[in-house]
Amino acid sequence: MKTPGDIDEDAARDPAESAGSPISHACGAFEEHAASRAPALSSEQLLQGRSCVEIRHNGATYCLRATRLGKLILTK
């Protein structure tokens, strides 16, 4: 019997786990390769106080910026 303070383990699970997906992070890294992944960078580390940081990928330049509401936007 659950009391109001109990944690619902099914509700607390990662959605990727409950869907049976091997993907554990947005970057698409599989759980078995977690030890070989590069450490995550914070948005503060990437932006370093700037409003936009340019990222070059496959010959295209993108702008990564943080909104006033704390969301990240990547535009081409």
FIBAZA-815741 format. One line per 8 residues: number of its first residue (from 1); their letters; for each residue y, z, x of N, C-alpha, C. Coordinates in steps of 0.02 Angstrom, whole numbers, always signed. Layout:
BEGIN
NUM = a = Y,Z,X,Y,Z,X,Y,Z,X; ...
//
This chain:
BEGIN
1 = mktpgdid = -59,+0,+42,+0,+0,+0,+62,+0,+44; +109,-45,+30,+169,-50,+70,+224,-7,+41; +263,+23,+85,+322,+61,+64,+383,+19,+80; +442,+37,+52,+502,-3,+63,+520,-12,+137; +501,+32,+181,+517,+26,+252,+468,-16,+293; +412,-35,+261,+362,-75,+297,+386,-146,+310; +365,-174,+366,+382,-243,+383,+328,-288,+354; +349,-341,+320,+303,-390,+295,+287,-437,+353
9 = edaardpa = +228,-429,+382,+211,-467,+442,+209,-542,+429; +188,-563,+370,+186,-635,+354,+257,-663,+351; +304,-626,+323,+373,-649,+318,+408,-648,+385; +387,-604,+431,+419,-596,+496,+395,-647,+547; +342,-683,+531,+314,-732,+578,+362,-791,+589; +354,-821,+647,+391,-882,+664,+366,-937,+618; +411,-975,+586,+390,-1028,+540,+344,-1079,+574; +355,-1092,+639,+312,-1140,+674,+241,-1115,+678
17 = esagspis = +233,-1049,+686,+166,-1020,+689,+132,-1024,+621; +168,-1009,+568,+137,-1008,+503,+120,-1078,+479; +154,-1129,+505,+139,-1197,+487,+81,-1225,+528; +57,-1186,+576,+2,-1209,+618,+25,-1255,+673; +89,-1257,+686,+117,-1301,+737,+112,-1268,+806; +97,-1306,+859,+95,-1277,+926,+164,-1271,+957; +216,-1296,+923,+284,-1294,+950,+314,-1226,+937; +342,-1195,+990,+369,-1128,+982,+444,-1125,+990
25 = hacgafee = +476,-1177,+1016,+548,-1177,+1027,+577,-1245,+1006; +641,-1246,+993,+674,-1306,+972,+668,-1362,+1024; +661,-1343,+1087,+657,-1394,+1140,+590,-1430,+1138; +544,-1407,+1097,+479,-1441,+1091,+428,-1419,+1142; +441,-1366,+1180,+393,-1343,+1230,+334,-1311,+1195; +274,-1327,+1217,+215,-1298,+1187,+203,-1229,+1217; +172,-1186,+1177,+161,-1117,+1198,+122,-1112,+1263; +73,-1156,+1274,+33,-1151,+1335,+73,-1169,+1397
33 = haasrapa = +131,-1201,+1390,+173,-1219,+1447,+234,-1174,+1453; +234,-1119,+1418,+293,-1074,+1417,+310,-1048,+1487; +261,-1034,+1527,+274,-1006,+1594,+307,-1057,+1640; +298,-1121,+1629,+327,-1172,+1673,+395,-1196,+1649; +419,-1172,+1592,+484,-1193,+1565,+541,-1165,+1606; +595,-1204,+1611,+655,-1179,+1644,+686,-1125,+1599; +722,-1077,+1628,+752,-1025,+1587,+805,-1055,+1541; +814,-1025,+1483,+863,-1049,+1434,+934,-1034,+1459
41 = lsseqllq = +980,-1079,+1444,+1051,-1070,+1461,+1088,-1050,+1398; +1137,-1006,+1405,+1178,-988,+1348,+1232,-1041,+1339; +1259,-1046,+1280,+1313,-1094,+1268,+1374,-1077,+1310; +1384,-1013,+1323,+1440,-992,+1366,+1432,-1019,+1437; +1369,-1020,+1461,+1356,-1047,+1528,+1370,-1122,+1530; +1352,-1157,+1477,+1363,-1229,+1474,+1437,-1247,+1466; +1471,-1214,+1420,+1541,-1231,+1405,+1591,-1202,+1455; +1577,-1144,+1482,+1620,-1110,+1531,+1693,-1109,+1510
49 = grscveir = +1705,-1091,+1447,+1773,-1084,+1422,+1806,-1149,+1400; +1772,-1205,+1410,+1801,-1270,+1390,+1785,-1283,+1317; +1824,-1328,+1286,+1812,-1345,+1217,+1755,-1395,+1210; +1742,-1434,+1263,+1689,-1484,+1261,+1661,-1493,+1331; +1596,-1502,+1335,+1563,-1518,+1398,+1527,-1585,+1388; +1538,-1631,+1435,+1507,-1697,+1430,+1437,-1695,+1460; +1391,-1726,+1424,+1321,-1730,+1445,+1302,-1804,+1447; +1277,-1827,+1504,+1254,-1896,+1510,+1179,-1897,+1501
57 = hngatycl = +1156,-1943,+1457,+1085,-1948,+1442,+1068,-2021,+1428; +1023,-2049,+1467,+1001,-2119,+1458,+1059,-2168,+1455; +1108,-2158,+1497,+1165,-2204,+1501,+1220,-2192,+1450; +1211,-2145,+1405,+1262,-2129,+1355,+1293,-2061,+1371; +1357,-2052,+1352,+1392,-1989,+1363,+1401,-1954,+1296; +1383,-1891,+1293,+1388,-1851,+1233,+1436,-1793,+1245; +1465,-1766,+1192,+1509,-1708,+1197,+1476,-1650,+1159; +1464,-1595,+1194,+1438,-1534,+1163,+1496,-1486,+1155
65 = ratrlgkl = +1508,-1465,+1093,+1563,-1418,+1082,+1542,-1363,+1033; +1577,-1307,+1038,+1564,-1250,+993,+1620,-1249,+941; +1602,-1238,+878,+1652,-1234,+825,+1679,-1163,+820; +1731,-1155,+781,+1759,-1088,+770,+1710,-1042,+734; +1663,-1073,+698,+1613,-1033,+661,+1552,-1017,+705; +1554,-1037,+769,+1499,-1020,+814,+1441,-1069,+814; +1450,-1127,+785,+1396,-1177,+784,+1408,-1227,+841; +1355,-1260,+864,+1361,-1310,+915,+1356,-1379,+884
73 = iltk = +1398,-1426,+908,+1397,-1494,+884,+1391,-1540,+944; +1345,-1587,+941,+1335,-1637,+993,+1353,-1704,+964; +1405,-1737,+992,+1426,-1802,+967,+1423,-1853,+1023; +1417,-1916,+1004,+1414,-1971,+1052,+1483,-2000,+1062
//
